[in-house]
Amino acid sequence: MRFVGAQRDLVGEALLSLAYRREGESALQVWAGCGRQQLEELHGRIQSAGDREYVVLSAGELHTLHAVLTSVYCMFASEEGFHEQLGFYRENLFALVGGLMVTVGQAATTE
């Protein structure tokens, strides 16, 4: 997958926001399917890729990314709280999740 500009920033904020919540590793396993270390590693790989570079993600990593994005979408009581914490609006995250689903669906049909 390729993440450009604000997409990469939003994914990065979502990954770190979830990774550093106070609830701990057990909650991360439920929300993301992995622990803090894996979220940090995924964050690093995505952030280190430039706008023109693709990040190769396994099916498990794509599932983690989808789980993180949908979990973060639901974690804030208000749009204002979401924006203050992440610097983006929920609609930006919703569009990113939709794009992820379309991309994965298209890749799956070419197998």
C-alpha positions as protocol buffer text, in pm:
chain_id: "A"
residue {
  index: 1
  type: MET
  ca { x: 0 y: 0 z: 0 }
}
residue {
  index: 2
  type: ARG
  ca { x: 103 y: 356 z: -51 }
}
residue {
  index: 3
  type: PHE
  ca { x: 13 y: 627 z: 198 }
}
residue {
  index: 4
  type: VAL
  ca { x: 63 y: 987 z: 90 }
}
residue {
  index: 5
  type: GLY
  ca { x: 87 y: 1303 z: 296 }
}
residue {
  index: 6
  type: ALA
  ca { x: -212 y: 1341 z: 525 }
}
residue {
  index: 7
  type: GLN
  ca { x: -304 y: 973 z: 489 }
}
residue {
  index: 8
  type: ARG
  ca { x: 32 y: 870 z: 635 }
}
residue {
  index: 9
  type: ASP
  ca { x: -3 y: 1131 z: 909 }
}
residue {
  index: 10
  type: LEU
  ca { x: -352 y: 1011 z: 1001 }
}
residue {
  index: 11
  type: VAL
  ca { x: -247 y: 645 z: 1008 }
}
residue {
  index: 12
  type: GLY
  ca { x: 51 y: 740 z: 1223 }
}
residue {
  index: 13
  type: GLU
  ca { x: -160 y: 935 z: 1469 }
}
residue {
  index: 14
  type: ALA
  ca { x: -414 y: 653 z: 1492 }
}
residue {
  index: 15
  type: LEU
  ca { x: -147 y: 388 z: 1553 }
}
residue {
  index: 16
  type: LEU
  ca { x: 28 y: 586 z: 1825 }
}
residue {
  index: 17
  type: SER
  ca { x: -294 y: 708 z: 1983 }
}
residue {
  index: 18
  type: LEU
  ca { x: -405 y: 351 z: 2033 }
}
residue {
  index: 19
  type: ALA
  ca { x: -59 y: 219 z: 2126 }
}
residue {
  index: 20
  type: TYR
  ca { x: -18 y: 462 z: 2414 }
}
residue {
  index: 21
  type: ARG
  ca { x: -361 y: 444 z: 2574 }
}
residue {
  index: 22
  type: ARG
  ca { x: -352 y: 371 z: 2943 }
}
residue {
  index: 23
  type: GLU
  ca { x: -558 y: 51 z: 2928 }
}
residue {
  index: 24
  type: GLY
  ca { x: -257 y: -166 z: 2845 }
}
residue {
  index: 25
  type: GLU
  ca { x: -162 y: -472 z: 2645 }
}
residue {
  index: 26
  type: SER
  ca { x: -475 y: -679 z: 2704 }
}
residue {
  index: 27
  type: ALA
  ca { x: -695 y: -402 z: 2568 }
}
residue {
  index: 28
  type: LEU
  ca { x: -463 y: -357 z: 2270 }
}
residue {
  index: 29
  type: GLN
  ca { x: -494 y: -727 z: 2190 }
}
residue {
  index: 30
  type: VAL
  ca { x: -872 y: -682 z: 2167 }
}
residue {
  index: 31
  type: TRP
  ca { x: -869 y: -349 z: 1984 }
}
residue {
  index: 32
  type: ALA
  ca { x: -581 y: -414 z: 1741 }
}
residue {
  index: 33
  type: GLY
  ca { x: -505 y: -784 z: 1759 }
}
residue {
  index: 34
  type: CYS
  ca { x: -149 y: -711 z: 1869 }
}
residue {
  index: 35
  type: GLY
  ca { x: 53 y: -528 z: 2133 }
}
residue {
  index: 36
  type: ARG
  ca { x: 227 y: -192 z: 2159 }
}
residue {
  index: 37
  type: GLN
  ca { x: 554 y: -315 z: 2006 }
}
residue {
  index: 38
  type: GLN
  ca { x: 384 y: -435 z: 1688 }
}
residue {
  index: 39
  type: LEU
  ca { x: 191 y: -108 z: 1658 }
}
residue {
  index: 40
  type: GLU
  ca { x: 514 y: 89 z: 1699 }
}
residue {
  index: 41
  type: GLU
  ca { x: 688 y: -123 z: 1434 }
}
residue {
  index: 42
  type: LEU
  ca { x: 399 y: -83 z: 1189 }
}
residue {
  index: 43
  type: HIS
  ca { x: 400 y: 291 z: 1258 }
}
residue {
  index: 44
  type: GLY
  ca { x: 773 y: 310 z: 1187 }
}
residue {
  index: 45
  type: ARG
  ca { x: 745 y: 124 z: 857 }
}
residue {
  index: 46
  type: ILE
  ca { x: 457 y: 337 z: 735 }
}
residue {
  index: 47
  type: GLN
  ca { x: 611 y: 665 z: 846 }
}
residue {
  index: 48
  type: SER
  ca { x: 950 y: 588 z: 692 }
}
residue {
  index: 49
  type: ALA
  ca { x: 803 y: 534 z: 346 }
}
residue {
  index: 50
  type: GLY
  ca { x: 791 y: 837 z: 122 }
}
residue {
  index: 51
  type: ASP
  ca { x: 489 y: 951 z: -79 }
}
residue {
  index: 52
  type: ARG
  ca { x: 603 y: 746 z: -378 }
}
residue {
  index: 53
  type: GLU
  ca { x: 700 y: 433 z: -186 }
}
residue {
  index: 54
  type: TYR
  ca { x: 481 y: 133 z: -123 }
}
residue {
  index: 55
  type: VAL
  ca { x: 468 y: -39 z: 213 }
}
residue {
  index: 56
  type: VAL
  ca { x: 423 y: -414 z: 178 }
}
residue {
  index: 57
  type: LEU
  ca { x: 179 y: -531 z: 444 }
}
residue {
  index: 58
  type: SER
  ca { x: 82 y: -886 z: 526 }
}
residue {
  index: 59
  type: ALA
  ca { x: -283 y: -985 z: 560 }
}
residue {
  index: 60
  type: GLY
  ca { x: -235 y: -979 z: 937 }
}
residue {
  index: 61
  type: GLU
  ca { x: -89 y: -627 z: 927 }
}
residue {
  index: 62
  type: LEU
  ca { x: -375 y: -508 z: 707 }
}
residue {
  index: 63
  type: HIS
  ca { x: -618 y: -656 z: 956 }
}
residue {
  index: 64
  type: THR
  ca { x: -436 y: -478 z: 1239 }
}
residue {
  index: 65
  type: LEU
  ca { x: -447 y: -150 z: 1050 }
}
residue {
  index: 66
  type: HIS
  ca { x: -819 y: -190 z: 982 }
}
residue {
  index: 67
  type: ALA
  ca { x: -883 y: -278 z: 1347 }
}
residue {
  index: 68
  type: VAL
  ca { x: -682 y: 22 z: 1469 }
}
residue {
  index: 69
  type: LEU
  ca { x: -859 y: 266 z: 1240 }
}
residue {
  index: 70
  type: THR
  ca { x: -1207 y: 141 z: 1326 }
}
residue {
  index: 71
  type: SER
  ca { x: -1125 y: 126 z: 1698 }
}
residue {
  index: 72
  type: VAL
  ca { x: -991 y: 481 z: 1703 }
}
residue {
  index: 73
  type: TYR
  ca { x: -1298 y: 599 z: 1512 }
}
residue {
  index: 74
  type: CYS
  ca { x: -1519 y: 476 z: 1800 }
}
residue {
  index: 75
  type: MET
  ca { x: -1307 y: 589 z: 2097 }
}
residue {
  index: 76
  type: PHE
  ca { x: -1407 y: 952 z: 2118 }
}
residue {
  index: 77
  type: ALA
  ca { x: -1737 y: 1084 z: 2249 }
}
residue {
  index: 78
  type: SER
  ca { x: -1728 y: 1388 z: 2025 }
}
residue {
  index: 79
  type: GLU
  ca { x: -1596 y: 1507 z: 1692 }
}
residue {
  index: 80
  type: GLU
  ca { x: -1420 y: 1785 z: 1880 }
}
residue {
  index: 81
  type: GLY
  ca { x: -1236 y: 1539 z: 2107 }
}
residue {
  index: 82
  type: PHE
  ca { x: -1136 y: 1330 z: 1807 }
}
residue {
  index: 83
  type: HIS
  ca { x: -1001 y: 1634 z: 1624 }
}
residue {
  index: 84
  type: GLU
  ca { x: -817 y: 1768 z: 1929 }
}
residue {
  index: 85
  type: GLN
  ca { x: -644 y: 1435 z: 1990 }
}
residue {
  index: 86
  type: LEU
  ca { x: -561 y: 1333 z: 1633 }
}
residue {
  index: 87
  type: GLY
  ca { x: -565 y: 1658 z: 1436 }
}
residue {
  index: 88
  type: PHE
  ca { x: -808 y: 1513 z: 1182 }
}
residue {
  index: 89
  type: TYR
  ca { x: -1182 y: 1472 z: 1149 }
}
residue {
  index: 90
  type: ARG
  ca { x: -1365 y: 1141 z: 1175 }
}
residue {
  index: 91
  type: GLU
  ca { x: -1476 y: 1174 z: 814 }
}
residue {
  index: 92
  type: ASN
  ca { x: -1107 y: 1167 z: 711 }
}
residue {
  index: 93
  type: LEU
  ca { x: -1060 y: 842 z: 902 }
}
residue {
  index: 94
  type: PHE
  ca { x: -1383 y: 698 z: 763 }
}
residue {
  index: 95
  type: ALA
  ca { x: -1267 y: 774 z: 407 }
}
residue {
  index: 96
  type: LEU
  ca { x: -929 y: 613 z: 478 }
}
residue {
  index: 97
  type: VAL
  ca { x: -1094 y: 295 z: 609 }
}
residue {
  index: 98
  type: GLY
  ca { x: -1318 y: 287 z: 302 }
}
residue {
  index: 99
  type: GLY
  ca { x: -1018 y: 323 z: 73 }
}
residue {
  index: 100
  type: LEU
  ca { x: -835 y: 48 z: 259 }
}
residue {
  index: 101
  type: MET
  ca { x: -1132 y: -185 z: 215 }
}
residue {
  index: 102
  type: VAL
  ca { x: -1157 y: -110 z: -158 }
}
residue {
  index: 103
  type: THR
  ca { x: -783 y: -159 z: -210 }
}
residue {
  index: 104
  type: VAL
  ca { x: -780 y: -490 z: -24 }
}
residue {
  index: 105
  type: GLY
  ca { x: -1091 y: -605 z: -213 }
}
residue {
  index: 106
  type: GLN
  ca { x: -933 y: -521 z: -547 }
}
residue {
  index: 107
  type: ALA
  ca { x: -612 y: -701 z: -456 }
}
residue {
  index: 108
  type: ALA
  ca { x: -807 y: -1006 z: -343 }
}
residue {
  index: 109
  type: THR
  ca { x: -989 y: -1034 z: -675 }
}
residue {
  index: 110
  type: THR
  ca { x: -658 y: -1046 z: -865 }
}
residue {
  index: 111
  type: GLU
  ca { x: -532 y: -1350 z: -669 }
}
